Amino acid sequence: MAQAKDIVLIVDDDEAVVTMLRKVMKSNDIEADTAKNGMDALELLGSRHYDLMLLDVNMQGMDGFEVVQAVRSQNIQIPIIIVSGRKEDYDTLYGLDIGADDYLTKPFNPVTLGAKVKALIRRSRGGTAGSGAEIAVGPFRYDTRSLRFYKDGVEIPLSSKENAMMKLFLDNVNRIFTKDMIYDLIWGSSIVDENAIMVYVNRLRQKIEEDPAKPRYIQTVRGLGYRFVV
């Protein structure tokens, strides 16, 4: 029997943000329901089990902080990540103090968000500190807690975008990614030069390949995009 997918509840009234969050969840093999306001979110929480909630703060009617308070007052222990454009330290501390588990500011790194969602779901199920915290593929190892990357036990320093791209490849061995897919998952709605992906792929090859001119791991699929193999 196939294992049931994790499912999150996305609560945000910005359609563009909801679309991006759904893409991030899909890329991590996680299902998602959506609600446009706090009242709808509470109604959904009462009718279905969710493994985690992604919650905006600025919404009409009941704001995100009030949603957190309502959920915790009902003793609902669902993990909550606030994803908000409000960047003041006070907002972060307040959100965590009233019961949110994490607070991310927009714009967010999609790979970081995906890693945090998975880690929180594992933790809520009683997973041990080291349970599922590493991705091990061939000679490579990726620590999802520290976001550090290793080959043959030696750490390879990566920039933010290199880190995000490497995590994407490690999570999807043998899967072909077109440039458009990589743009959506790594850069989100940002506009980047059409050669940016090629530049970052070449940088990764310089760091992980024995012979970058004849890549073994990050392969070009002519006319389609890239595929990571081990």
N, C-alpha and C positions, 0 to 999 in steps of 0.2 A: 504493500500500500504506500502510495506517495505521501511524503510528509507535508502536512498543511503549511502553507506559507504564513509568515508573520504578516500582520496587518496593522497599519497605523491610521490615525485620524488626523487629517490636516485641517486646521482651523485658520482661515485667512480669507479676507474679502478682496484681495488683489488677485485677479485671474492670472496675471503673468507669473506671480510668485507661486501660485497653486500649480500651474503647469510645470514650472521648474522643479518644485518639490516632488510632484508625481513622477517626473523623469528620473530624479535621483533615487526614489524608492524602487522604481521599476528596474533600474540598472543594478540594484542590490537584491533583486528577486523578492521584493516586499510589495504586498498589495496596499492600496490606499483608498480610504473614503474621504470625502471632503465636507466641510461645513463652512458657511459664510459668516456665521456669527456665533456668539457664545451660547445663546439659548438652543440653537440647532445642535451645537456640539454636545451639550448636556443631554439632550433628548437621544442622540445617537449613542452616547455612552450608557444610557439606561436600557438600550435595546440590543446591543451587540458587544461582544468582547473585543477589545483592542489591546495590542501589545505595547503601544506607545502613542503619545499625542504630540504633534508639532503645532505650536500655537503662536499666533501673532498677538501683539499687545493692542495696537491701535485699530479697534473695530467699532462700528456703530453699536449703540446699546451697551451691552455688557462687554467690558474690555477684557483683555487677556488675563490681567492680574485677578480680576473678579472671577474669571473662569477657574483659575488655579485654586482660589479660596473656596469656591463652591465645590469643586471636585474633592479637595482634601477634607472639607467639612462633612462630606458624605462618606468619608473613609475609603474612597476609591484610590487604590495604590498604583494606578497606571503611571509609568514613567512619563514625564513631561519635559520637552525641550522647547523653550521659548525661542522663536526665530523672529527677531524684531529689528526695525530700523532705528530704534531708540538706543543710543550708544553711551548714555551717561552711566558712570559707575553706580550711581544710586539706583537706577532702574535694574541693573544686573543684580546687585545685592538684595534689593527688595524682592525681585522675582524668586531668587533662590531661598530667601528667608521665609516666604509664605508657602513654599513647597515644590517649586519647580526643581528639576534635577540638573538642568543645564541651561545656559543662555548664550545664544549665538546672535551676532549682529549681522544685518544685511549690508553689503553683499557678502554671501557666505561661500566658502569653498565646498563644492558639491561632494568631493571625496571625503573631506573632513566630516561633513554632516553624516554621510553614509556610515562612516566608521563609528561615529558617536551613537547613532541610532542602534546599530548592531550591538555595540558594547553595552548600552543601557538595557536592551532587551535581554541579553545574556545575564546581566547582573540581576535583573528583576526576577529571573527564574532560578536564582541561587547558584549561578555558575561561579566557579572558583576564580581567583585572580588571574590564573594563567589559562583558564579554559577558553579555547578559541581565540585567544588574544593575539595569536601569530598566524600568519599565512606562510606556509612553507611549500615552495614549488621548485623542484629541481635543486640547483645550488643556491637558490634565493630564499631569503627570509624577510618578512615585513612585520614589524611590531605595530599593531593597530593602536596600542596605548600611547607609545612615544612617537609614532609615525617615522620610525627609523628603518632604514633599508640595508640589508646585508647580502653579500655574495661570498659563499664559502667561509662564512663566519666573520668576514671583514666588513665593517660598516662603509657604505658608499654615500657620502654627503650628496643630497639632492636639493635643488631649489624647490620652491612651493609648487610650481607647475610641473616640474619633473617628478616630484613626489606624487602628485595627483595622477599623472599619466601612468607612472609605474604601478600604482595601486590598482588602477583600472585594468591594466594588462594582467596583473597577478590574479585578480578576481575573475578573469575571463580568458583563461588559457585556451588557445586554439580558435577563439572567436574573432571573426573579421570585423574591424571597425572602420567605417568610412570616415572621411575627414569631417563631414557634417555631424556625425554621431559624436566624434571626439570634441568638436567645437561645443556642442550642446552640453556634454557631460563635464567638461573641464572649464570652459570659459563662460558657460551659461549664456546670458544675453549680451555679453560683451562683444564688440566688433574687433576682430583681430585680423592682421595681415594674412592673406591666403597661404603664405609660406611659413607661418608660425609653427604649425604642426610639424612640418618637415624639419625645421630648425630644432625643435625639442626632441624629436625622434633621433636626430643625428647626435644631439648632446647625450641622450641616454645610451646610444650605441657606443659612443666614445668611453662611457663609464662602465658598461657591463659586458661588452663583446671582446673576445680575444682578438678578433680581426674586424674592426668596424666596417671595413670596405666589403667584407663578406659576412654579413650578420647571420648569426645562428639563431638568436632568440627573437629579436624584433624584425620580422620579415615584411617586406613590401609585397602586397598582393596587387599585381598590375591591374590598373583600371578600377580597383575597388578601395584599397586603403592599406591597413596594417593588421598584422596578426602576431600575437606573442605565443611562441612555442618553446617547449623544453624537451 
